[in-house]
Amino acid sequence: MKRIHACTLLILVALQATNLPAQSPSASMVVHEWGTFTSLQDESGQTVGGINTDDEPVPKFVHRLATFLLLSPTEVPAIYFQGAPSCHPDVTMRLETPVLYFHPSPSRPVVHDVDVTATFRGGWLSEFYPNAEVDAPGVNSNGSAFGPLRSDTIGTLTWKNLEVGGRWSGPGTVEHVWTSPRAVEAAAVRTLAGEAEKFLFYRGVAHINAPIAVAQDAHAAELVLHSQCPPEIAGHKPLKVDSLWLVDIAASGKVAFRVVPPMTLPGDDDQTPMRISSRFGWGEYSLANRDKLKASLHDALVAGGLFDDEAQALLNTWELSYFKSAGMRLFFLVPRAWTDYYLPLKISVPAQTTRAMVGRIELVTPEQRSYLKQIADTSTKDIAADAIRMRADYYGQIATDPAELKRVNEGIESLKAYGITVPKSYQSYLALGRFRNALILDEAEKRPTPALDRFIADYHLEGYKPVEVSALNPAR
């Protein structure tokens, strides 16, 4: 752990850069955290709800607040094989894969009885490992029903009496989303019940806005960025966003990106929006830009206080959704004060804590609008006939083989791989990407047509209707 002392100065500088007081260098350990705050915004910069969807599901040994809260990334309509998960209209933010790494000091390599509490203002903490005590107001005790998720909802997760610094191994798995964060030189942690890992892991969903809103000015081919940071965070001292990237990934996998100038988040209505070009020339797209983008993000994360292998672990974990999934998105390093406000973290022992969180705003693109229009322009008769045929093919060609059924239902194989004819309207739906269910529900609400209504009904894509909070008990 010699690198802790070699990097102490870097950590102190990074903390000072975020206008936070550096913690005592006599602290017993260094704690580093990374994760992603993901949101979806339309052309006006308005947040789209219903994004309780996984990019990459975590292994089955991970503990879950509820079985039916998150939609899995599969081509198959959920009603075919599970039925219950739906878009929760109040979910406007995904907290994705925060992990906490612990680096005890050489003078005290093993630390006992460490308590860690994460609190999500406006959200529920939905997945975690090792096991922890969880409180999720508005979720019933068996995780089968959910109330409204509001900005004043307070979800908490507490790990008690952790032992840090032993030689323990985590559960066996080969899943990329879990093995990537393990590729870090950090101390293992273990609960009293014996669950161990190289990090503490958790995820969540929330009803909050990103600190930045991005409106699209199609006529000027520009994006208009402005703050939507609450005044209680910024106060009289504006927050600074030092590192931003606009990224566009074509269907071919070629990447175009540009580094965006720093911006401030004043926390009030007296602000001047920042305008940046949204246009990339054909010559700006290349496969080589993927590695250049990774390198730029990596350098910023290390400058923000992460160790080299920690920054690399973050980027490797989100290889698919960050760098390969088609679409336009804005990345930025979230100001520490914003993270601490919405996601307070409490550690019971003295620690120097660095939190490097990436903001990720997915932007609705003209291509996605064209796919929605293709669905809206399809006749209701054709949609009904297509849905019946596709369902018959699914049950006739896949459901008879449990192994094949599992591969398709978990998104490992596509429907086409098993000879199922995917209707054109459903192909357009799949082309909408990760948040396709949220997008079609949003389109049907704002620009309703009989075809959209029929498509949603025939594939059972209706959003979840939260039940009365008074009928629920907090999850434990």
Secondary structure, DSSP 4 states (H G I P E B T S, - for coil): -HHHHHTHHHHHHHHHHTT-PPPPTT-SEEEEEEEEEEEEE-TTSPBP----B-SSPPPTTSEES-TTSSB-S-SS-HHHHT------TT--EEEEEEEEEEEE-TT---EEEEEEEEEEETEEEEEEES--EEEBTTB-TTSS-B----TT-EEEEEEEEEEEEE---------HHHHHHHSS--BEEE-TT--EESSEEEEEEES---SEEEEEETTTTEEEEEE---HHHHTTS-EEE--EEEEEE-TTS-EEEEEEPPEEE-SSS----EEEE----GGG-BSHHHHHHHHHHHHHHHHTT--HHHHHHHHHHTHHHHHTS-EEEEEEEPPHHHHHHHS-EEESS-EEEEEEEEEEEEE--HHHHHHHHHHHTS-HHHHHHHHHHHHHHIIIIITT-HHHHHHHHTTSS-SGGGTPPPPHHHHHHHTT-TTHHHHHHHHHHHS--HHHHHHHHHTT-PPP-PPPGGG---B-
